[in-house]
Amino acid sequence: MKVANSLRSLKLRHRDCQVVRRKGRVYVINKTQKRYKARQG
């Protein structure tokens, strides 16, 4: 899991990446390529 200030570049790493809000934090998840995960903040 990467931690980044901006998730825009991390969302563009793979076409299946999705931005999700959970518990007040913003995450990038990817169901097909599990290694593309990130959190903002």
DRENVO-501290 format. One record per residue (C-alpha): residue number from 1; x, y, z. Coordinates in steps of 0.001 Angstrom, whole numbers. Example, Ala and Ser with C-alpha at 12.3 -4.5 7.8 and 13.67 -1.06 7.14 Angstrom:
2
<num: 1&px: 12300&py: -4500&pz: 7800>
<num: 2&px: 13670&py: -1060&pz: 7140>
This chain:
41
<num: 1&px: 0&py: 0&pz: 0>
<num: 2&px: 1376&py: 3377&pz: -1020>
<num: 3&px: 582&py: 6535&pz: 902>
<num: 4&px: 437&py: 9664&pz: -1233>
<num: 5&px: -659&py: 13282&pz: -1101>
<num: 6&px: -2537&py: 13062&pz: -4380>
<num: 7&px: -4187&py: 9940&pz: -5730>
<num: 8&px: -4584&py: 11180&pz: -9282>
<num: 9&px: -1307&py: 9718&pz: -10534>
<num: 10&px: -1895&py: 6474&pz: -8627>
<num: 11&px: -5334&py: 6092&pz: -10162>
<num: 12&px: -3839&py: 6318&pz: -13645>
<num: 13&px: -1357&py: 3468&pz: -13053>
<num: 14&px: -3884&py: 844&pz: -14171>
<num: 15&px: -7215&py: 1045&pz: -15958>
<num: 16&px: -9086&py: -917&pz: -13266>
<num: 17&px: -8131&py: 1355&pz: -10377>
<num: 18&px: -11035&py: 2863&pz: -8447>
<num: 19&px: -11113&py: 5671&pz: -5893>
<num: 20&px: -13088&py: 4727&pz: -2767>
<num: 21&px: -13874&py: 6624&pz: 444>
<num: 22&px: -13744&py: 4564&pz: 3626>
<num: 23&px: -13792&py: 5857&pz: 7198>
<num: 24&px: -12906&py: 9406&pz: 6149>
<num: 25&px: -9887&py: 8314&pz: 4111>
<num: 26&px: -9538&py: 8085&pz: 355>
<num: 27&px: -8220&py: 4828&pz: -1090>
<num: 28&px: -7329&py: 3530&pz: -4528>
<num: 29&px: -8215&py: -132&pz: -4930>
<num: 30&px: -7891&py: -2530&pz: -7829>
<num: 31&px: -9726&py: -5830&pz: -7911>
<num: 32&px: -7828&py: -7367&pz: -10832>
<num: 33&px: -4266&py: -6313&pz: -9958>
<num: 34&px: -4135&py: -6377&pz: -6178>
<num: 35&px: -763&py: -4669&pz: -5965>
<num: 36&px: -2184&py: -1292&pz: -7033>
<num: 37&px: -3372&py: -41&pz: -3657>
<num: 38&px: -2935&py: 3427&pz: -2209>
<num: 39&px: -4196&py: 5675&pz: 544>
<num: 40&px: -4295&py: 9451&pz: 771>
<num: 41&px: -2990&py: 11344&pz: 3800>
